[in-house]
Amino acid sequence: MRNMFKIGPKAIMGLVLVSAVALTGCRTTQEALSIGEAAERNPGPCPRAFALYDAARIVEFMAPQETFQNVGFTGEIAGVRSLCRYYGERPITGDIEVTFDFGRGPSANGSTATYEYFVAATRKNIAVMNKQVFPLTVTFPAGEDRVRVTETVANYEIPRADEGTSGENFELIVGFVVTPQQRAFNAEGKRFRVSVGQN
């Protein structure tokens, strides 16, 4: 479990995240789990949590040609889930759970790879308020070329202007840290999964 940022009152203007696709929805605390007063008083839904389309996958090519035989390590975000709580004028607080599917392709070097992924909190369709990057090291067991890992990022906090400010005004966006080439590969809808081309 990783601890997440607490978002200050000033937004970091600039980067606007676009071209996103939701992998899973976000439920209110009352729908997901009864946790007392917060579950009874959420004035609205949790911030929507999803993976950024252009950063939801990562494929490492060990040669210039984009062929399966040249694939090293791969990763894909399989699901994003969020649980939150807030009431009165208190900030929105909660946890994010991210499920990753990792692959070891024919050209992968060794059995261990380190990936980086980010979690960003944004004002809906406006700007990033805060962003944090986390490393994730994956070791593939002997004879295995696929691994599923679930990471929990705990204790995010988003301040609200007043008790009428709903969580639907914010978004929580997850993605891999990718190179410009990897981002372009994803944007074109291309993908390689380790299972592709195997019997």
N, C-alpha and C positions, 0 to 999 in steps of 0.2 A: 504494500500500500504506500502510495506517495502522497505527500502533503502538497496542496496547491496554493497558489497565490491568494492574497486578500487584495481586492481591487480598491484602489484609492478613489477619491471623489473626482479627480481630474482624468478625463479620457485621454489616451494617447492617440492623437488624430493622425490620419495618413492612410495606412493600408486599409482598403475596403475589400472584404472577402466576397467573391462572386463565384458563380458557377458551382453551386453546392447542391448536394443531393442528400436527403435524409435517409439514413439506414434504419433508424428506429425512432419512435416517438418518445416523448417525455411525459410521464404521468404526474399528476399531483400526488403529494404525499398521502392524502386521504385515500386515493385510489390504490396506491401501491402498498402502503403499510401504515397502520395506525400507530402514531408515535406521540399521542397526547395532544396538548393544546395546539401545537403547530399544525397537526393534521386537521384539526377542526377549523382553523382560522385562515388558512391560505386564501387570500382574496382573489387568486387566479391561478393559472397553470404555472408549471416550472418553465424556466427558459428552455427553448427547443435545443436539443443536443443532436448533433449529426456530424458526419465526416465530409470534409471538403472534397468534391469530386476529383479535382486535379491532383489531390494529394492523398487519396484513399488507397492508392497502390504504389508499390515501389518494385522495380525490376532492375537488377544489376546485370549488365551485359559485359562479358569479358573480352569481346571482340566487337568491331564496328557493326557487323551484320546482325540485324535483329532476328535471329533464328533461335529455336529452342535449344539447340546444342551449345549455344554461346551463353545461355542463362546461368548466372551465378546464384546469388540468394535473392529471394523474392519475399514480399510481404503484402498483405491486404487487410484492411480493417473490415471485419465481419459484422460488427455490431457496436453501437454506442447507446448506453443507457444512463439515465440520470435520475436521481432522487433528490428532492429539495424540500425545504421547510421555511416558512416565513409568516409573520403575522404582526399586526400593529405597524409600527414604523421600523421594525427591525430589518436588517439586511437579509437578502436571500442567501441561505447557506445550503450546502449539499455535497454530494459525492458524484463522481462520474466513473462508470465502469466501461472499459474498452476491450473488446475481444479482437485479437489479431490471429490471422492464419499466416504462417511463415513456411517458405519452401526452400529446399536446397536443390538447385538445378545441376545439370550435367557438368558445368564448368566451375562450380563453387569450389573455393579453396578452403579445405578444412571442414570442421563440423560446427564451428562457432561463428556467429555474426553479431555485430552490434548495430542496431538501428537507432534512429532518433525520431520521436514523434512530438507534436505540440498540442497543447490545449489553449484555445484563445476564447476569451469572453468578449462579446461585442454588443454594442447597442444595435438593435435589429436593423439590418440593411444600412447601417451608417458607418461605424468605424470600430476598430479594435480598441478595447479598453485596457486589456492586459493579455499577455501571451507568455507561456512558459514552455520550455523544451525539456523533455525527459529522455535519457538514454535507456535503451532496452537491449540487453545481451541475451541471445538465444543460443542454446546448445542442442544440437540434434542428436538423439540417442543413436547408437550404432545400428546401422541398417534402416534408419528412418529418414525420409526426405520431406516430411511434413510435420509441423508442430503447431498446436493451437495454444495461445497464451491469453489470459485475461488479466488486465492491469486495473487497479482501482486508484483513482486520483481523488484524495479526500479533502474535505474542508475548504471548498471554494466559498468565497463570500462576495456578494454583489450588493453595494449600498443602494437604497431606494430614496427617491426625493421625499415621498410621504407614504402614508399607509394605503393610498389608492393606487400606487405604482405596481402594476402587475408584472409577473415574471415573463409574460409574453412580449415585453419590450426588449428582452435580451436574448442572446443566443450563445451557445457553447459549441465551439467548432474544433474538431479533431482532425489531424492529418499527419502524414509522414513528412519529415524534412527531406525534400527532394531537390535534385539539381534542375536547372532549366530544361535540360534534355529529357529528364524523367517526367517533368511536369508536362512537356509537350507530348510525350508518348501517351500519358494518361488522358490529356485533353482530346486526343484523336480517337479515344475509345479503344486503344490497343490494350492487350493484356496477355500475359503468359502465366499460366498456373503450372506448378510442377507436375500435376497429374496429366496435363495435356501431352498427347503423343506417346503415352505409355500404355502398355497392355494391362 
